[in-house]
Amino acid sequence: MITLAEGKKHIIIKRDGRQEPFTNKLLTDLNIKINNKMKITDLYDSLINTAVNNISPLYTEYDEIAERLYLMKIYKETYGLKKTGQYPHLSLVLTRGVTGGVYNKEFINSFSHKEIEILNSMIVPDRDFIFT
């Protein structure tokens, strides 16, 4: 059961700092304690952990709930994506990776634009949904 103070609005702080009122049916179905002015990242972590803890042979839907929430978290934290199944172009990922020191610039520059386009066309975002 969600613990919310009666008669009070509970505000969730989004990643960009915006504040929005708490409204989410999933939370009422899961047993999570919501704190006023809770950060959205903490909310997602609580949701994911609660869903994972509820996975069982009787309640297999929690596996998919945890999967989708975790994907949403990754998408939002990496490229600010709002929906699962959407990726930025591979060239943007590689450019940001070089800037962030994740990828070696010389190695990335060894690929032609055509090769990057071919690699980008091979990415199938729906494959994200096959992991558990």
N, CA, C and O atoms as CSV, one atom per row, in Angstrom:
chain,resi,resn,atom,element,x,y,z
A,1,MET,N,N,0.837,-1.181,0.000
A,1,MET,CA,C,0.000,0.000,0.000
A,1,MET,C,C,0.878,1.240,0.000
A,1,MET,O,O,1.867,1.303,0.730
A,2,ILE,N,N,0.523,2.224,-0.813
A,2,ILE,CA,C,1.281,3.469,-0.888
A,2,ILE,C,C,0.983,4.315,0.335
A,2,ILE,O,O,-0.166,4.437,0.760
A,3,THR,N,N,2.025,4.891,0.889
A,3,THR,CA,C,1.852,5.771,2.029
A,3,THR,C,C,1.941,7.211,1.543
A,3,THR,O,O,3.031,7.713,1.266
A,4,LEU,N,N,0.801,7.868,1.441
A,4,LEU,CA,C,0.743,9.274,1.063
A,4,LEU,C,C,-0.010,10.018,2.150
A,4,LEU,O,O,-0.985,9.504,2.697
A,5,ALA,N,N,0.430,11.208,2.460
A,5,ALA,CA,C,-0.268,12.006,3.455
A,5,ALA,C,C,-1.603,12.451,2.875
A,5,ALA,O,O,-1.655,12.995,1.772
A,6,GLU,N,N,-2.679,12.222,3.614
A,6,GLU,CA,C,-4.001,12.597,3.131
A,6,GLU,C,C,-4.131,14.097,3.000
A,6,GLU,O,O,-3.624,14.859,3.823
A,7,GLY,N,N,-4.828,14.511,1.936
A,7,GLY,CA,C,-5.087,15.920,1.726
A,7,GLY,C,C,-3.892,16.714,1.222
A,7,GLY,O,O,-3.979,17.934,1.082
A,8,LYS,N,N,-2.787,16.048,0.951
A,8,LYS,CA,C,-1.596,16.737,0.465
A,8,LYS,C,C,-1.301,16.293,-0.949
A,8,LYS,O,O,-1.544,15.145,-1.320
A,9,LYS,N,N,-0.771,17.219,-1.738
A,9,LYS,CA,C,-0.280,16.858,-3.062
A,9,LYS,C,C,1.162,16.400,-2.900
A,9,LYS,O,O,1.942,17.013,-2.171
A,10,HIS,N,N,1.505,15.327,-3.581
A,10,HIS,CA,C,2.882,14.859,-3.555
A,10,HIS,C,C,3.524,15.194,-4.889
A,10,HIS,O,O,2.983,14.889,-5.952
A,11,ILE,N,N,4.674,15.818,-4.816
A,11,ILE,CA,C,5.379,16.290,-5.996
A,11,ILE,C,C,6.556,15.363,-6.276
A,11,ILE,O,O,7.288,14.974,-5.366
A,12,ILE,N,N,6.726,15.013,-7.564
A,12,ILE,CA,C,7.873,14.230,-8.018
A,12,ILE,C,C,8.786,15.177,-8.788
A,12,ILE,O,O,8.323,15.930,-9.645
A,13,ILE,N,N,10.082,15.140,-8.485
A,13,ILE,CA,C,11.052,16.002,-9.156
A,13,ILE,C,C,11.630,15.234,-10.343
A,13,ILE,O,O,12.280,14.203,-10.170
A,14,LYS,N,N,11.385,15.749,-11.550
A,14,LYS,CA,C,11.846,15.116,-12.778
A,14,LYS,C,C,13.347,15.299,-12.922
A,14,LYS,O,O,13.946,16.107,-12.211
A,15,ARG,N,N,13.974,14.541,-13.856
A,15,ARG,CA,C,15.416,14.612,-14.053
A,15,ARG,C,C,15.889,16.015,-14.425
A,15,ARG,O,O,16.993,16.417,-14.059
A,16,ASP,N,N,15.054,16.759,-15.153
A,16,ASP,CA,C,15.441,18.098,-15.569
A,16,ASP,C,C,15.119,19.157,-14.513
A,16,ASP,O,O,15.299,20.349,-14.761
A,17,GLY,N,N,14.650,18.737,-13.347
A,17,GLY,CA,C,14.357,19.647,-12.252
A,17,GLY,C,C,12.906,20.094,-12.164
A,17,GLY,O,O,12.498,20.678,-11.161
A,18,ARG,N,N,12.110,19.822,-13.218
A,18,ARG,CA,C,10.695,20.188,-13.171
A,18,ARG,C,C,10.004,19.388,-12.080
A,18,ARG,O,O,10.410,18.272,-11.754
A,19,GLN,N,N,8.954,19.976,-11.524
A,19,GLN,CA,C,8.180,19.299,-10.485
A,19,GLN,C,C,6.790,19.010,-11.019
A,19,GLN,O,O,6.143,19.884,-11.597
A,20,GLU,N,N,6.329,17.765,-10.822
A,20,GLU,CA,C,5.005,17.370,-11.292
A,20,GLU,C,C,4.289,16.646,-10.164
A,20,GLU,O,O,4.923,16.006,-9.325
A,21,PRO,N,N,2.960,16.748,-10.148
A,21,PRO,CA,C,2.204,16.002,-9.136
A,21,PRO,C,C,2.304,14.505,-9.380
A,21,PRO,O,O,2.399,14.059,-10.524
A,22,PHE,N,N,2.285,13.743,-8.315
A,22,PHE,CA,C,2.354,12.287,-8.395
A,22,PHE,C,C,1.033,11.737,-8.917
A,22,PHE,O,O,-0.025,11.974,-8.334
A,23,THR,N,N,1.108,10.990,-10.033
A,23,THR,CA,C,-0.051,10.250,-10.545
A,23,THR,C,C,0.489,9.050,-11.297
A,23,THR,O,O,1.119,9.209,-12.343
A,24,ASN,N,N,0.258,7.872,-10.792
A,24,ASN,CA,C,0.700,6.672,-11.495
A,24,ASN,C,C,0.014,5.461,-10.892
A,24,ASN,O,O,0.249,5.121,-9.732
A,25,LYS,N,N,-0.831,4.810,-11.675
A,25,LYS,CA,C,-1.575,3.652,-11.198
A,25,LYS,C,C,-0.658,2.496,-10.823
A,25,LYS,O,O,-0.943,1.753,-9.884
A,26,LEU,N,N,0.447,2.343,-11.560
A,26,LEU,CA,C,1.352,1.234,-11.256
A,26,LEU,C,C,1.807,1.282,-9.807
A,26,LEU,O,O,1.921,0.245,-9.154
A,27,LEU,N,N,2.063,2.467,-9.309
A,27,LEU,CA,C,2.522,2.592,-7.927
A,27,LEU,C,C,1.485,2.098,-6.939
A,27,LEU,O,O,1.829,1.545,-5.894
A,28,THR,N,N,0.222,2.295,-7.264
A,28,THR,CA,C,-0.811,1.827,-6.337
A,28,THR,C,C,-0.919,0.309,-6.354
A,28,THR,O,O,-1.365,-0.294,-5.377
A,29,ASP,N,N,-0.513,-0.310,-7.458
A,29,ASP,CA,C,-0.535,-1.766,-7.550
A,29,ASP,C,C,0.690,-2.396,-6.881
A,29,ASP,O,O,0.655,-3.557,-6.474
A,30,LEU,N,N,1.744,-1.638,-6.775
A,30,LEU,CA,C,2.953,-2.118,-6.109
A,30,LEU,C,C,2.990,-1.520,-4.713
A,30,LEU,O,O,2.338,-0.511,-4.447
A,31,ASN,N,N,3.726,-2.120,-3.854
A,31,ASN,CA,C,3.773,-1.680,-2.469
A,31,ASN,C,C,4.999,-0.792,-2.264
A,31,ASN,O,O,6.057,-1.265,-1.849
A,32,ILE,N,N,4.846,0.496,-2.559
A,32,ILE,CA,C,5.977,1.419,-2.511
A,32,ILE,C,C,5.645,2.619,-1.638
A,32,ILE,O,O,4.524,3.127,-1.666
A,33,LYS,N,N,6.604,3.059,-0.881
A,33,LYS,CA,C,6.431,4.266,-0.081
A,33,LYS,C,C,6.900,5.458,-0.912
A,33,LYS,O,O,8.043,5.506,-1.366
A,34,ILE,N,N,6.003,6.408,-1.101
A,34,ILE,CA,C,6.301,7.610,-1.867
A,34,ILE,C,C,6.562,8.748,-0.893
A,34,ILE,O,O,5.780,8.985,0.028
A,35,ASN,N,N,7.653,9.439,-1.103
A,35,ASN,CA,C,7.985,10.595,-0.283
A,35,ASN,C,C,7.712,11.861,-1.084
A,35,ASN,O,O,7.909,11.890,-2.299
A,36,ASN,N,N,7.264,12.893,-0.408
A,36,ASN,CA,C,7.046,14.163,-1.078
A,36,ASN,C,C,8.381,14.696,-1.589
A,36,ASN,O,O,9.403,14.595,-0.909
A,37,LYS,N,N,8.363,15.256,-2.781
A,37,LYS,CA,C,9.540,15.803,-3.454
A,37,LYS,C,C,10.600,14.727,-3.688
A,37,LYS,O,O,11.801,14.989,-3.621
A,38,MET,N,N,10.138,13.538,-3.958
A,38,MET,CA,C,11.021,12.408,-4.258
A,38,MET,C,C,11.599,12.591,-5.660
A,38,MET,O,O,10.876,13.006,-6.566
A,39,LYS,N,N,12.871,12.297,-5.861
A,39,LYS,CA,C,13.481,12.391,-7.181
A,39,LYS,C,C,12.965,11.245,-8.036
A,39,LYS,O,O,12.757,10.134,-7.548
A,40,ILE,N,N,12.762,11.528,-9.313
A,40,ILE,CA,C,12.224,10.530,-10.232
A,40,ILE,C,C,13.173,9.332,-10.358
A,40,ILE,O,O,12.725,8.201,-10.548
A,41,THR,N,N,14.478,9.579,-10.251
A,41,THR,CA,C,15.427,8.473,-10.340
A,41,THR,C,C,15.250,7.518,-9.158
A,41,THR,O,O,15.345,6.301,-9.318
A,42,ASP,N,N,14.995,8.067,-7.987
A,42,ASP,CA,C,14.745,7.225,-6.811
A,42,ASP,C,C,13.430,6.475,-6.951
A,42,ASP,O,O,13.318,5.318,-6.545
A,43,LEU,N,N,12.435,7.141,-7.531
A,43,LEU,CA,C,11.145,6.503,-7.762
A,43,LEU,C,C,11.298,5.316,-8.707
A,43,LEU,O,O,10.774,4.236,-8.437
A,44,TYR,N,N,12.014,5.512,-9.812
A,44,TYR,CA,C,12.242,4.415,-10.754
A,44,TYR,C,C,12.982,3.266,-10.088
A,44,TYR,O,O,12.623,2.103,-10.273
A,45,ASP,N,N,14.014,3.586,-9.315
A,45,ASP,CA,C,14.758,2.524,-8.625
A,45,ASP,C,C,13.851,1.740,-7.684
A,45,ASP,O,O,13.936,0.514,-7.614
A,46,SER,N,N,12.984,2.445,-6.960
A,46,SER,CA,C,12.048,1.771,-6.055
A,46,SER,C,C,11.063,0.906,-6.829
A,46,SER,O,O,10.769,-0.222,-6.433
A,47,LEU,N,N,10.560,1.437,-7.926
A,47,LEU,CA,C,9.638,0.663,-8.762
A,47,LEU,C,C,10.295,-0.598,-9.299
A,47,LEU,O,O,9.726,-1.687,-9.232
A,48,ILE,N,N,11.503,-0.438,-9.834
A,48,ILE,CA,C,12.226,-1.580,-10.397
A,48,ILE,C,C,12.485,-2.622,-9.323
A,48,ILE,O,O,12.226,-3.807,-9.533
A,49,ASN,N,N,12.996,-2.193,-8.171
A,49,ASN,CA,C,13.281,-3.138,-7.090
A,49,ASN,C,C,12.027,-3.845,-6.604
A,49,ASN,O,O,12.054,-5.046,-6.336
A,50,THR,N,N,10.935,-3.111,-6.488
A,50,THR,CA,C,9.683,-3.722,-6.040
A,50,THR,C,C,9.187,-4.733,-7.056
A,50,THR,O,O,8.751,-5.824,-6.688
A,51,ALA,N,N,9.251,-4.378,-8.339
A,51,ALA,CA,C,8.822,-5.311,-9.380
A,51,ALA,C,C,9.692,-6.568,-9.366
A,51,ALA,O,O,9.177,-7.682,-9.454
A,52,VAL,N,N,10.999,-6.390,-9.257
A,52,VAL,CA,C,11.912,-7.545,-9.222
A,52,VAL,C,C,11.613,-8.429,-8.012
A,52,VAL,O,O,11.607,-9.655,-8.128
A,53,ASN,N,N,11.370,-7.826,-6.871
A,53,ASN,CA,C,11.081,-8.597,-5.664
A,53,ASN,C,C,9.752,-9.344,-5.734
A,53,ASN,O,O,9.528,-10.291,-4.980
A,54,ASN,N,N,8.868,-8.916,-6.645
A,54,ASN,CA,C,7.572,-9.574,-6.784
A,54,ASN,C,C,7.538,-10.630,-7.884
A,54,ASN,O,O,6.510,-11.280,-8.076
A,55,ILE,N,N,8.635,-10.814,-8.604
A,55,ILE,CA,C,8.668,-11.819,-9.668
A,55,ILE,C,C,8.553,-13.203,-9.040
A,55,ILE,O,O,9.289,-13.548,-8.115
A,56,SER,N,N,7.626,-13.978,-9.557
A,56,SER,CA,C,7.448,-15.354,-9.094
A,56,SER,C,C,6.714,-16.127,-10.181
A,56,SER,O,O,6.181,-15.528,-11.115
A,57,PRO,N,N,6.683,-17.453,-10.068
A,57,PRO,CA,C,5.929,-18.240,-11.055
A,57,PRO,C,C,4.449,-17.854,-11.098
A,57,PRO,O,O,3.800,-18.008,-12.133
A,58,LEU,N,N,3.914,-17.355,-9.988
A,58,LEU,CA,C,2.509,-16.944,-9.961
A,58,LEU,C,C,2.289,-15.555,-10.549
A,58,LEU,O,O,1.220,-15.274,-11.090
A,59,TYR,N,N,3.287,-14.690,-10.448
A,59,TYR,CA,C,3.159,-13.310,-10.890
A,59,TYR,C,C,4.251,-12.982,-11.906
A,59,TYR,O,O,5.126,-12.156,-11.648
A,60,THR,N,N,4.188,-13.631,-13.047
A,60,THR,CA,C,5.223,-13.454,-14.073
A,60,THR,C,C,5.191,-12.076,-14.715
A,60,THR,O,O,6.178,-11.656,-15.319
A,61,GLU,N,N,4.071,-11.364,-14.596
A,61,GLU,CA,C,3.985,-10.035,-15.214
A,61,GLU,C,C,4.976,-9.050,-14.608
A,61,GLU,O,O,5.336,-8.064,-15.251
A,62,TYR,N,N,5.420,-9.303,-13.383
A,62,TYR,CA,C,6.375,-8.395,-12.753
A,62,TYR,C,C,7.726,-8.426,-13.455
A,62,TYR,O,O,8.472,-7.447,-13.406
A,63,ASP,N,N,8.045,-9.531,-14.101
A,63,ASP,CA,C,9.277,-9.621,-14.873
A,63,ASP,C,C,9.245,-8.599,-16.009
A,63,ASP,O,O,10.216,-7.874,-16.226
A,64,GLU,N,N,8.128,-8.545,-16.729
A,64,GLU,CA,C,7.993,-7.588,-17.833
A,64,GLU,C,C,7.931,-6.149,-17.314
A,64,GLU,O,O,8.486,-5.242,-17.933
A,65,ILE,N,N,7.270,-5.943,-16.201
A,65,ILE,CA,C,7.202,-4.598,-15.620
A,65,ILE,C,C,8.605,-4.120,-15.262
A,65,ILE,O,O,8.978,-2.993,-15.588
A,66,ALA,N,N,9.382,-4.968,-14.594
A,66,ALA,CA,C,10.746,-4.596,-14.206
A,66,ALA,C,C,11.596,-4.338,-15.447
A,66,ALA,O,O,12.377,-3.387,-15.486
A,67,GLU,N,N,11.441,-5.189,-16.457
A,67,GLU,CA,C,12.196,-5.035,-17.701
A,67,GLU,C,C,11.903,-3.686,-18.350
A,67,GLU,O,O,12.827,-2.953,-18.704
A,68,ARG,N,N,10.636,-3.360,-18.507
A,68,ARG,CA,C,10.245,-2.112,-19.173
A,68,ARG,C,C,10.694,-0.888,-18.373
A,68,ARG,O,O,11.175,0.091,-18.945
A,69,LEU,N,N,10.538,-0.947,-17.073
A,69,LEU,CA,C,10.964,0.182,-16.240
A,69,LEU,C,C,12.471,0.398,-16.322
A,69,LEU,O,O,12.944,1.531,-16.411
A,70,TYR,N,N,13.220,-0.707,-16.291
A,70,TYR,CA,C,14.675,-0.596,-16.370
A,70,TYR,C,C,15.103,-0.038,-17.726
A,70,TYR,O,O,16.006,0.796,-17.800
A,71,LEU,N,N,14.458,-0.496,-18.791
A,71,LEU,CA,C,14.766,0.048,-20.111
A,71,LEU,C,C,14.463,1.537,-20.177
A,71,LEU,O,O,15.255,2.317,-20.705
A,72,MET,N,N,13.308,1.929,-19.637
A,72,MET,CA,C,12.950,3.347,-19.634
A,72,MET,C,C,13.996,4.163,-18.876
A,72,MET,O,O,14.371,5.258,-19.295
A,73,LYS,N,N,14.451,3.620,-17.775
A,73,LYS,CA,C,15.469,4.309,-16.976
A,73,LYS,C,C,16.762,4.472,-17.784
A,73,LYS,O,O,17.344,5.556,-17.825
A,74,ILE,N,N,17.198,3.393,-18.419
A,74,ILE,CA,C,18.430,3.445,-19.222
A,74,ILE,C,C,18.284,4.432,-20.369
A,74,ILE,O,O,19.173,5.251,-20.603
A,75,TYR,N,N,17.169,4.358,-21.081
A,75,TYR,CA,C,16.944,5.253,-22.217
A,75,TYR,C,C,16.970,6.709,-21.768
A,75,TYR,O,O,17.596,7.551,-22.413
A,76,LYS,N,N,16.306,6.999,-20.684
A,76,LYS,CA,C,16.215,8.374,-20.194
A,76,LYS,C,C,17.579,8.872,-19.720
A,76,LYS,O,O,17.964,10.005,-20.010
A,77,GLU,N,N,18.303,8.030,-18.996
A,77,GLU,CA,C,19.584,8.455,-18.430
A,77,GLU,C,C,20.686,8.577,-19.474
A,77,GLU,O,O,21.606,9.377,-19.304
A,78,THR,N,N,20.610,7.799,-20.551
A,78,THR,CA,C,21.687,7.844,-21.539
A,78,THR,C,C,21.489,8.938,-22.582
A,78,THR,O,O,22.409,9.708,-22.857
A,79,TYR,N,N,20.307,9.009,-23.157
A,79,TYR,CA,C,20.082,9.976,-24.236
A,79,TYR,C,C,18.804,10.778,-24.072
A,79,TYR,O,O,18.362,11.427,-25.020
A,80,GLY,N,N,18.198,10.749,-22.890
A,80,GLY,CA,C,16.994,11.532,-22.659
A,80,GLY,C,C,15.800,11.072,-23.482
A,80,GLY,O,O,14.884,11.851,-23.745
A,81,LEU,N,N,15.811,9.810,-23.886
A,81,LEU,CA,C,14.729,9.282,-24.712
A,81,LEU,C,C,13.484,9.083,-23.873
A,81,LEU,O,O,13.564,8.657,-22.721
A,82,LYS,N,N,12.331,9.391,-24.452
A,82,LYS,CA,C,11.083,9.297,-23.714
A,82,LYS,C,C,10.348,7.993,-23.928
A,82,LYS,O,O,9.442,7.661,-23.163
A,83,LYS,N,N,10.721,7.241,-24.961
A,83,LYS,CA,C,10.032,5.987,-25.239
A,83,LYS,C,C,11.056,4.888,-25.489
A,83,LYS,O,O,12.132,5.139,-26.031
A,84,THR,N,N,10.716,3.685,-25.094
A,84,THR,CA,C,11.556,2.557,-25.437
A,84,THR,C,C,11.370,2.276,-26.920
A,84,THR,O,O,10.337,2.616,-27.497
A,85,GLY,N,N,12.363,1.658,-27.529
A,85,GLY,CA,C,12.268,1.326,-28.938
A,85,GLY,C,C,12.763,2.422,-29.863
A,85,GLY,O,O,12.672,2.288,-31.083
A,86,GLN,N,N,13.281,3.496,-29.307
A,86,GLN,CA,C,13.832,4.578,-30.117
A,86,GLN,C,C,15.291,4.772,-29.731
A,86,GLN,O,O,15.633,4.804,-28.548
A,87,TYR,N,N,16.133,4.899,-30.721
A,87,TYR,CA,C,17.547,5.164,-30.465
A,87,TYR,C,C,17.987,6.390,-31.245
A,87,TYR,O,O,17.422,6.690,-32.296
A,88,PRO,N,N,18.984,7.098,-30.743
A,88,PRO,CA,C,19.601,8.126,-31.574
A,88,PRO,C,C,20.425,7.426,-32.660
A,88,PRO,O,O,20.735,6.241,-32.541
A,89,HIS,N,N,20.767,8.143,-33.689
A,89,HIS,CA,C,21.583,7.565,-34.761
A,89,HIS,C,C,22.925,7.139,-34.184
A,89,HIS,O,O,23.447,7.786,-33.275
A,90,LEU,N,N,23.481,6.061,-34.705
A,90,LEU,CA,C,24.743,5.516,-34.210
A,90,LEU,C,C,25.863,6.550,-34.257
A,90,LEU,O,O,26.724,6.568,-33.379
A,91,SER,N,N,25.859,7.414,-35.277
A,91,SER,CA,C,26.915,8.430,-35.359
A,91,SER,C,C,26.894,9.362,-34.153
A,91,SER,O,O,27.950,9.785,-33.682
A,92,LEU,N,N,25.693,9.691,-33.643
A,92,LEU,CA,C,25.580,10.528,-32.445
A,92,LEU,C,C,26.127,9.781,-31.223
A,92,LEU,O,O,26.822,10.366,-30.392
A,93,VAL,N,N,25.814,8.506,-31.120
A,93,VAL,CA,C,26.307,7.695,-30.001
A,93,VAL,C,C,27.833,7.650,-30.022
A,93,VAL,O,O,28.479,7.805,-28.985
A,94,LEU,N,N,28.400,7.438,-31.200
A,94,LEU,CA,C,29.863,7.361,-31.316
A,94,LEU,C,C,30.516,8.711,-31.015
A,94,LEU,O,O,31.537,8.771,-30.331
A,95,THR,N,N,29.929,9.783,-31.523
A,95,THR,CA,C,30.469,11.119,-31.265
A,95,THR,C,C,30.457,11.440,-29.775
A,95,THR,O,O,31.452,11.913,-29.225
A,96,ARG,N,N,29.336,11.181,-29.133
A,96,ARG,CA,C,29.262,11.426,-27.681
A,96,ARG,C,C,30.216,10.508,-26.918
A,96,ARG,O,O,30.796,10.908,-25.908
A,97,GLY,N,N,30.374,9.296,-27.398
A,97,GLY,CA,C,31.298,8.355,-26.754
A,97,GLY,C,C,32.737,8.823,-26.829
A,97,GLY,O,O,33.490,8.673,-25.868
A,98,VAL,N,N,33.125,9.387,-27.962
A,98,VAL,CA,C,34.477,9.926,-28.111
A,98,VAL,C,C,34.647,11.129,-27.191
A,98,VAL,O,O,35.653,11.246,-26.490
A,99,THR,N,N,33.650,12.029,-27.195
A,99,THR,CA,C,33.701,13.224,-26.345
A,99,THR,C,C,33.789,12.844,-24.869
A,99,THR,O,O,34.507,13.483,-24.100
A,100,GLY,N,N,33.057,11.806,-24.480
A,100,GLY,CA,C,33.046,11.363,-23.086
A,100,GLY,C,C,34.211,10.461,-22.716
A,100,GLY,O,O,34.317,10.036,-21.565
A,101,GLY,N,N,35.085,10.163,-23.665
A,101,GLY,CA,C,36.247,9.327,-23.386
A,101,GLY,C,C,35.941,7.838,-23.325
A,101,GLY,O,O,36.759,7.056,-22.841
A,102,VAL,N,N,34.768,7.440,-23.814
A,102,VAL,CA,C,34.398,6.025,-23.805
A,102,VAL,C,C,34.993,5.319,-25.013
A,102,VAL,O,O,35.427,4.171,-24.916
A,103,TYR,N,N,35.012,6.007,-26.153
A,103,TYR,CA,C,35.523,5.433,-27.397
A,103,TYR,C,C,36.780,6.165,-27.831
A,103,TYR,O,O,36.953,7.351,-27.547
A,104,ASN,N,N,37.654,5.448,-28.520
A,104,ASN,CA,C,38.881,6.000,-29.063
A,104,ASN,C,C,38.568,6.680,-30.399
A,104,ASN,O,O,37.996,6.060,-31.295
A,105,LYS,N,N,38.941,7.942,-30.526
A,105,LYS,CA,C,38.611,8.728,-31.727
A,105,LYS,C,C,39.207,8.113,-32.990
A,105,LYS,O,O,38.536,8.053,-34.020
A,106,GLU,N,N,40.439,7.661,-32.928
A,106,GLU,CA,C,41.083,7.083,-34.105
A,106,GLU,C,C,40.352,5.824,-34.563
A,106,GLU,O,O,40.178,5.596,-35.760
A,107,PHE,N,N,39.935,5.023,-33.614
A,107,PHE,CA,C,39.204,3.800,-33.966
A,107,PHE,C,C,37.871,4.143,-34.632
A,107,PHE,O,O,37.529,3.574,-35.669
A,108,ILE,N,N,37.130,5.061,-34.045
A,108,ILE,CA,C,35.832,5.461,-34.600
A,108,ILE,C,C,36.016,6.075,-35.986
A,108,ILE,O,O,35.220,5.819,-36.890
A,109,ASN,N,N,37.064,6.886,-36.157
A,109,ASN,CA,C,37.314,7.518,-37.456
A,109,ASN,C,C,37.760,6.521,-38.518
A,109,ASN,O,O,37.797,6.854,-39.703
A,110,SER,N,N,38.098,5.305,-38.108
A,110,SER,CA,C,38.491,4.289,-39.096
A,110,SER,C,C,37.281,3.745,-39.860
A,110,SER,O,O,37.446,3.059,-40.869
A,111,PHE,N,N,36.075,4.043,-39.389
A,111,PHE,CA,C,34.853,3.632,-40.086
A,111,PHE,C,C,34.427,4.728,-41.054
A,111,PHE,O,O,34.500,5.914,-40.732
A,112,SER,N,N,33.986,4.329,-42.230
A,112,SER,CA,C,33.451,5.305,-43.180
A,112,SER,C,C,32.017,5.648,-42.790
A,112,SER,O,O,31.392,4.941,-41.999
A,113,HIS,N,N,31.502,6.742,-43.357
A,113,HIS,CA,C,30.102,7.105,-43.103
A,113,HIS,C,C,29.169,5.997,-43.575
A,113,HIS,O,O,28.152,5.710,-42.944
A,114,LYS,N,N,29.532,5.385,-44.687
A,114,LYS,CA,C,28.704,4.301,-45.224
A,114,LYS,C,C,28.676,3.112,-44.263
A,114,LYS,O,O,27.621,2.519,-44.038
A,115,GLU,N,N,29.824,2.767,-43.701
A,115,GLU,CA,C,29.872,1.649,-42.746
A,115,GLU,C,C,29.043,1.962,-41.495
A,115,GLU,O,O,28.354,1.086,-40.972
A,116,ILE,N,N,29.106,3.188,-41.026
A,116,ILE,CA,C,28.307,3.575,-39.857
A,116,ILE,C,C,26.824,3.502,-40.195
A,116,ILE,O,O,26.021,3.067,-39.369
A,117,GLU,N,N,26.449,3.925,-41.410
A,117,GLU,CA,C,25.051,3.821,-41.839
A,117,GLU,C,C,24.599,2.364,-41.883
A,117,GLU,O,O,23.486,2.042,-41.467
A,118,ILE,N,N,25.458,1.491,-42.384
A,118,ILE,CA,C,25.124,0.060,-42.445
A,118,ILE,C,C,24.949,-0.492,-41.037
A,118,ILE,O,O,23.984,-1.204,-40.759
A,119,LEU,N,N,25.877,-0.166,-40.158
A,119,LEU,CA,C,25.770,-0.622,-38.766
A,119,LEU,C,C,24.505,-0.077,-38.107
A,119,LEU,O,O,23.809,-0.807,-37.402
A,120,ASN,N,N,24.209,1.193,-38.333
A,120,ASN,CA,C,23.017,1.801,-37.757
A,120,ASN,C,C,21.752,1.089,-38.244
A,120,ASN,O,O,20.815,0.888,-37.471
A,121,SER,N,N,21.728,0.710,-39.515
A,121,SER,CA,C,20.543,0.047,-40.067
A,121,SER,C,C,20.360,-1.364,-39.504
A,121,SER,O,O,19.272,-1.932,-39.603
A,122,MET,N,N,21.400,-1.924,-38.925
A,122,MET,CA,C,21.325,-3.274,-38.372
A,122,MET,C,C,20.798,-3.292,-36.931
A,122,MET,O,O,20.477,-4.354,-36.398
A,123,ILE,N,N,20.714,-2.131,-36.317
A,123,ILE,CA,C,20.241,-2.043,-34.934
A,123,ILE,C,C,18.726,-2.197,-34.907
A,123,ILE,O,O,18.004,-1.486,-35.605
A,124,VAL,N,N,18.261,-3.126,-34.099
A,124,VAL,CA,C,16.827,-3.375,-33.974
A,124,VAL,C,C,16.430,-3.117,-32.513
A,124,VAL,O,O,16.623,-3.982,-31.659
A,125,PRO,N,N,15.876,-1.929,-32.226
A,125,PRO,CA,C,15.533,-1.595,-30.844
A,125,PRO,C,C,14.597,-2.598,-30.172
A,125,PRO,O,O,14.652,-2.764,-28.954
A,126,ASP,N,N,13.746,-3.264,-30.937
A,126,ASP,CA,C,12.823,-4.232,-30.332
A,126,ASP,C,C,13.549,-5.399,-29.663
A,126,ASP,O,O,12.963,-6.112,-28.848
A,127,ARG,N,N,14.799,-5.591,-30.002
A,127,ARG,CA,C,15.574,-6.661,-29.354
A,127,ARG,C,C,15.802,-6.371,-27.864
A,127,ARG,O,O,16.128,-7.273,-27.092
A,128,ASP,N,N,15.626,-5.112,-27.474
A,128,ASP,CA,C,15.765,-4.767,-26.074
A,128,ASP,C,C,14.755,-5.538,-25.218
A,128,ASP,O,O,14.986,-5.774,-24.032
A,129,PHE,N,N,13.653,-5.921,-25.824
A,129,PHE,CA,C,12.569,-6.550,-25.065
A,129,PHE,C,C,12.746,-8.057,-24.901
A,129,PHE,O,O,11.871,-8.720,-24.345
A,130,ILE,N,N,13.871,-8.611,-25.379
A,130,ILE,CA,C,14.043,-10.055,-25.228
A,130,ILE,C,C,14.868,-10.422,-23.997
A,130,ILE,O,O,15.019,-11.602,-23.682
A,131,PHE,N,N,15.404,-9.415,-23.299
A,131,PHE,CA,C,16.138,-9.741,-22.086
A,131,PHE,C,C,15.199,-9.749,-20.880
A,131,PHE,O,O,14.136,-9.129,-20.899
A,132,THR,N,N,15.611,-10.457,-19.839
A,132,THR,CA,C,14.832,-10.472,-18.600
A,132,THR,C,C,15.730,-10.089,-17.449
A,132,THR,O,O,15.279,-10.037,-16.305
